[in-house]
């Protein structure tokens, strides 16, 4: 790569969006976005307690996890679209109401259906806060802080959930995302002060059909591991209809400029692959540690927690260095480490190597979320960047639906 090309790639990777508000402190953005990661993983170790309280089987209670993942995946693009059309303040208000209302429902409901609805509302509110924080980040370095926070809180979620469940209640364990609301007033003040120019309202008619088709497509993809035949057929039909709609309305909910952008498509697909690999390893490695290395559950849990925290922290270093490395070098590192993590998981039988696979998986996924989201957003003009970030986040979240199913099919089953 020539010096000019390397400089151009580095500028594309790291240069902040000048229309984005660089004055919102990144720690407020991390507090706004990351608690939802702990809430998502909090049920992992307490599903039997939840099932007994609700009077259902553990497999049935697992739908509380699936409902959260589904709502996170399908809510990010619509709320990012609302952010582009109406601005930051309405998104923060709506997300806060959804998060608070869903948490109250989870806290009070004695029935599984109502609890499912509450979990979905929690996830939708968290998705809106994530979309807002990512749109306000403005650079890979700042996105790296948010993404590393995601990884760390996601890693701590199961143990935090178990501790809260054993000392107080599993309902409190599912309510940890309420911590995000502490950041809403501070971020709102920056919006009212005019700092959030990148999220100022945009005119235009809302593309309800495009939003509906994308929601159907995302829902079918989330259900693909659970009902492959029906979900695959539904996804194919929805994708075909959405493609026709994009041709008729190229400036709609799914902009044609994004669909036709190699930079956006490449970034989103690589993030999907690395996210899927990470979530597969997250669920599979504890069993592999027991079966291959003879580790007991406490040792496996503690080792994996250390690996996840370390990998998440190291991903921020990649995000911080991405400007100097350039786009090609960053992607090469992500692909190499993601591939090495998968190879270790397949062939390693020594415990530390299996933990290294977990470290590599979380490093690749969180690093991709930090750096590739900025690259994806740079593929379109500034007014379209919230939409690009929302669609990119959808691809990343789909990995959270595919990974556990793959781990179950290959290892846990």
C-alpha positions in Angstrom: 0.0 0.0 0.0 1.4 3.4 -0.9 1.8 6.2 1.7 -1.1 8.1 0.1 -3.4 5.1 0.1 -2.4 4.3 3.7 -3.1 7.9 4.8 -6.5 7.9 3.0 -7.5 4.6 4.6 -6.5 5.8 8.1 -8.4 9.0 7.6 -11.5 7.0 6.6 -11.1 4.6 9.6 -10.6 7.1 12.4 -11.5 10.7 11.3 -14.3 11.9 13.3 -17.5 13.0 11.6 -17.2 16.8 11.8 -21.0 17.1 12.0 -21.1 14.7 14.9 -21.0 16.0 18.5 -17.5 15.3 19.7 -18.2 17.2 23.0 -20.5 14.5 24.5 -18.1 12.8 27.0 -17.6 9.3 25.9 -18.1 7.9 29.4 -21.7 9.2 29.4 -22.2 7.4 26.1 -20.7 4.2 27.5 -23.1 4.5 30.5 -26.0 5.1 28.2 -25.3 2.0 26.0 -23.5 -0.7 27.8 -25.7 -1.8 30.8 -28.0 -3.5 28.2 -25.2 -6.0 27.6 -25.3 -7.1 31.3 -29.1 -7.3 31.1 -28.9 -9.5 28.0 -26.6 -12.1 29.7 -28.0 -11.9 33.2 -30.4 -14.9 32.7 -27.6 -17.3 31.7 -27.1 -18.9 35.1 -30.5 -18.3 36.7 -32.9 -19.8 34.1 -33.9 -22.6 36.5 -34.8 -20.0 39.2 -36.8 -18.0 36.7 -38.6 -21.1 35.4 -39.6 -22.2 38.9 -40.9 -18.8 39.8 -43.0 -18.5 36.7 -44.2 -22.1 36.9 -42.7 -23.3 33.5 -39.9 -25.5 32.3 -36.4 -24.2 31.9 -36.6 -24.6 28.1 -39.7 -22.5 28.1 -38.1 -19.9 30.3 -35.3 -19.7 27.7 -37.7 -17.8 25.5 -37.0 -14.8 27.8 -33.4 -14.8 26.4 -34.7 -15.3 22.8 -37.2 -12.5 23.1 -34.6 -10.1 24.4 -32.2 -10.9 21.5 -35.0 -10.6 18.9 -36.2 -7.2 20.2 -32.6 -5.9 20.3 -32.1 -7.0 16.7 -35.3 -5.6 15.2 -35.5 -2.4 17.3 -32.1 -0.8 16.4 -32.9 0.1 12.8 -36.3 1.7 13.4 -35.0 3.7 16.4 -32.0 4.7 14.4 -34.4 5.9 11.7 -36.4 7.8 14.3 -33.1 9.4 15.4 -32.4 10.5 11.8 -35.9 11.9 11.3 -36.8 13.4 14.7 -33.5 14.0 16.4 -31.9 12.8 19.7 -34.4 14.0 22.3 -37.4 12.0 21.1 -35.3 8.8 20.9 -34.0 9.2 24.4 -37.5 9.8 25.8 -39.1 6.9 24.0 -36.2 4.6 24.8 -36.3 5.6 28.5 -40.1 5.0 28.6 -39.7 1.5 27.0 -36.9 0.6 29.3 -38.6 1.7 32.5 -42.0 0.3 31.5 -40.5 -3.0 30.5 -38.6 -3.3 33.7 -41.7 -2.5 35.8 -43.6 -5.3 33.9 -40.8 -7.8 34.5 -40.6 -6.8 38.2 -44.4 -7.3 38.8 -45.6 -9.9 36.3 -46.3 -13.4 37.6 -47.0 -14.8 34.1 -44.5 -15.7 31.4 -46.3 -13.9 28.5 -46.3 -10.6 30.3 -42.7 -11.1 31.4 -41.8 -11.8 27.8 -43.4 -8.5 26.8 -41.5 -6.7 29.5 -38.2 -8.2 28.4 -38.9 -7.2 24.8 -39.7 -3.7 25.9 -36.5 -3.5 27.9 -34.5 -4.7 24.9 -36.2 -2.1 22.6 -35.4 0.7 25.0 -31.9 -0.5 25.3 -31.6 -0.7 21.5 -32.6 3.0 21.2 -30.0 4.1 23.7 -27.4 2.0 21.9 -28.3 3.6 18.6 -28.1 7.1 20.2 -24.7 6.4 21.8 -23.2 4.9 18.6 -24.5 7.8 16.5 -22.9 10.3 18.9 -19.5 8.5 19.2 -18.1 10.0 16.0 -14.8 8.1 15.9 -13.4 4.6 16.2 -11.5 5.5 19.4 -14.7 6.6 21.1 -16.6 3.7 19.7 -13.9 1.5 21.1 -14.7 2.6 24.6 -18.4 1.8 24.1 -17.6 -1.5 22.5 -15.1 -2.5 25.2 -17.7 -1.7 27.8 -20.2 -3.9 26.0 -17.8 -6.8 26.1 -16.9 -6.3 29.8 -20.5 -5.9 31.0 -21.6 -8.7 28.8 -18.9 -10.9 30.4 -19.9 -9.9 33.9 -23.6 -10.3 33.2 -24.0 -14.0 34.1 -22.2 -13.7 37.4 -23.8 -10.4 38.3 -27.2 -11.9 37.5 -26.6 -15.0 39.7 -25.4 -12.9 42.6 -28.4 -10.5 42.5 -30.7 -13.5 42.1 -29.3 -15.3 45.1 -29.2 -12.3 47.4 -32.4 -10.5 46.3 -34.4 -11.8 43.3 -34.0 -12.8 39.7 -36.3 -10.0 38.8 -33.7 -7.5 40.1 -31.1 -9.3 38.0 -33.1 -8.6 34.9 -33.4 -5.0 35.8 -29.7 -3.9 35.7 -30.2 -2.0 32.4 -32.0 0.7 34.3 -28.6 2.0 35.2 -28.6 3.4 31.6 -31.2 6.0 32.6 -28.6 7.8 34.8 -26.9 9.0 31.6 -30.1 10.2 29.8 -30.3 13.6 31.5 -26.7 14.4 30.8 -26.8 13.4 27.2 -30.1 15.3 26.8 -28.4 18.5 28.0 -25.9 18.2 25.2 -28.8 17.8 22.7 -30.6 20.9 24.1 -27.3 22.9 24.0 -27.1 22.1 20.2 -24.2 19.7 20.5 -26.0 17.0 18.7 -26.1 18.5 15.2 -25.5 15.1 13.6 -28.8 13.9 15.1 -30.9 16.9 14.1 -34.2 16.0 12.5 -34.3 15.3 8.8 -37.4 16.0 6.6 -39.1 13.4 4.4 -41.9 10.9 4.5 -41.4 7.8 6.7 -41.0 4.6 4.7 -43.3 2.4 6.7 -43.3 -0.5 4.2 -39.5 -0.6 4.1 -39.4 -0.7 7.9 -42.0 -3.5 8.1 -40.2 -5.6 5.5 -36.9 -5.2 7.3 -38.5 -6.2 10.6 -40.0 -9.3 9.0 -36.7 -10.2 7.5 -34.8 -9.7 10.8 -37.4 -11.7 12.7 -37.2 -14.6 10.3 -33.4 -14.6 10.5 -33.5 -14.6 14.3 -35.9 -17.6 14.2 -33.8 -19.4 11.7 -32.0 -21.6 14.3 -35.3 -22.5 16.0 -37.5 -23.2 12.9 -35.2 -23.5 9.9 -37.7 -24.4 7.2 -40.3 -21.8 8.0 -37.8 -19.1 8.8 -35.7 -19.7 5.7 -38.8 -19.5 3.4 -40.0 -16.4 5.2 -36.6 -14.7 5.0 -36.3 -15.4 1.3 -39.7 -13.9 0.6 -39.0 -10.9 2.8 -35.6 -10.3 1.3 -37.1 -10.5 -2.3 -39.8 -8.0 -1.4 -37.4 -5.7 0.3 -35.1 -5.7 -2.7 -38.0 -4.8 -4.9 -39.0 -2.0 -2.5 -35.5 -0.6 -2.4 -35.5 -0.4 -6.2 -38.8 1.5 -6.1 -37.8 3.7 -3.2 -34.0 4.1 -3.1 -34.1 6.8 -0.5 -36.3 4.8 1.9 -35.8 3.0 5.2 -33.1 0.9 3.7 -31.2 3.3 1.4 -30.0 1.9 -1.9 -26.7 3.7 -1.4 -26.0 1.4 1.6 -27.1 -1.8 -0.2 -24.8 -0.9 -3.1 -21.8 0.2 -1.0 -19.0 -2.4 -0.9 -17.6 -0.7 2.2 -20.9 -1.0 4.1 -21.7 -4.5 3.0 -18.1 -5.7 3.7 -18.1 -4.1 7.1 -21.5 -5.5 8.1 -20.9 -9.0 6.9 -17.5 -9.2 8.6 -19.1 -8.0 11.9 -21.8 -10.6 11.5 -19.3 -13.4 11.1 -17.1 -12.3 14.0 -20.1 -11.7 16.2 -21.5 -15.2 15.4 -18.1 -16.7 16.1 -17.9 -14.9 19.5 -21.3 -15.9 20.7 -20.7 -19.5 19.6 -17.5 -19.6 21.6 -19.1 -17.9 24.6 -21.5 -20.8 25.0 -19.3 -23.6 23.7 -16.0 -23.1 25.5 -17.2 -23.8 29.1 -18.4 -27.2 27.9 -15.1 -27.8 26.0 -13.1 -26.9 29.1 -15.0 -29.6 31.0 -14.9 -32.3 28.3 -11.4 -31.8 27.0 -9.4 -30.3 29.9 -11.3 -31.7 32.9 -12.0 -28.3 34.4 -14.9 -28.0 36.9 -17.6 -25.3 36.4 -16.2 -22.7 38.8 -12.8 -22.9 37.3 -14.2 -22.7 33.7 -16.4 -19.8 34.7 -13.6 -17.8 36.3 -11.2 -18.5 33.5 -13.7 -17.4 30.8 -14.5 -14.3 32.7 -10.9 -13.2 32.8 -10.5 -14.0 29.1 -13.6 -12.0 28.2 -12.5 -9.0 30.3 -9.0 -9.1 28.8 -10.2 -9.5 25.2 -12.7 -6.6 25.6 -10.0 -4.3 27.0 -7.5 -5.2 24.3 -10.1 -4.4 21.6 -10.0 -0.8 22.7 -6.3 -0.7 21.9 -7.1 -1.9 18.3 -9.7 0.8 18.0 -7.3 3.5 19.3 -4.6 2.4 16.9 -6.9 1.9 13.9 -6.1 5.4 12.4 -2.4 4.6 12.2 -3.0 1.1 10.9 -5.3 1.7 8.0 -8.5 -0.1 6.9 -6.8 -3.1 5.3 -4.5 -3.7 8.2 -7.3 -3.5 10.8 -9.5 -6.0 8.8 -6.5 -8.3 8.4 -6.0 -8.3 12.2 -9.7 -9.0 12.9 -9.9 -11.8 10.4 -6.7 -13.4 11.5 -7.5 -13.4 15.2 -11.1 -14.5 14.6 -9.9 -17.4 12.5 -7.3 -18.4 15.0 -9.9 -18.3 17.8 -12.1 -20.7 15.8 -9.2 -23.0 15.0 -8.2 -23.2 18.7 -11.8 -24.0 19.7 -11.9 -26.9 17.2 -8.6 -28.5 17.9 -7.2 -27.4 21.3 -7.5 -29.6 24.4 -5.4 -27.6 26.8 -7.4 -25.3 29.0 -5.4 -22.1 28.5 -5.6 -22.5 24.7 -9.4 -22.8 24.9 -9.5 -19.6 27.0 -7.3 -18.0 24.4 -10.0 -18.9 21.8 -12.6 -17.0 24.0 -10.2 -14.1 24.3 -9.7 -14.0 20.5 -13.4 -14.3 19.9 -14.4 -11.4 22.1 -11.5 -9.3 20.8 -12.6 -9.8 17.2 -16.3 -9.1 17.8 -15.8 -6.0 20.0 -13.0 -4.7 17.8 -15.2 -5.1 14.8 -18.1 -3.3 16.5 -15.9 -0.4 17.3 -13.9 0.0 14.1 -16.2 -1.4 11.4 -19.2 0.6 12.6 -17.3 3.8 11.9 -16.3 2.5 8.5 -19.8 1.5 7.7 -21.2 4.9 8.7 -18.5 6.7 6.5 -20.0 5.0 3.4 -22.9 7.4 3.3 -23.4 11.2 3.8 -23.8 12.5 7.3 -27.6 12.6 7.4 -27.8 8.9 6.6 -25.2 7.8 9.2 -27.7 6.9 11.9 -29.5 4.6 9.5 -26.1 3.0 8.5 -25.2 2.5 12.2 -28.7 1.0 12.8 -28.4 -1.5 10.0 -24.8 -2.4 11.0 -25.9 -3.0 14.6 -28.7 -5.3 13.3 -26.1 -7.4 11.5 -24.0 -7.6 14.7 -27.0 -8.5 16.9 -27.9 -11.3 14.5 -24.7 -13.0 15.6 -26.2 -13.2 19.1 -29.1 -15.2 17.7 -27.0 -17.5 15.5 -24.1 -18.2 17.9 -25.9 -20.0 20.8 -27.8 -22.1 18.3 -24.6 -23.2 16.6 -23.0 -24.0 19.9 -26.0 -26.1 20.9 -25.9 -28.0 17.6 -22.1 -28.6 17.6 -21.3 -28.9 21.3 -24.0 -28.5 23.9 -26.5 -30.8 22.1 
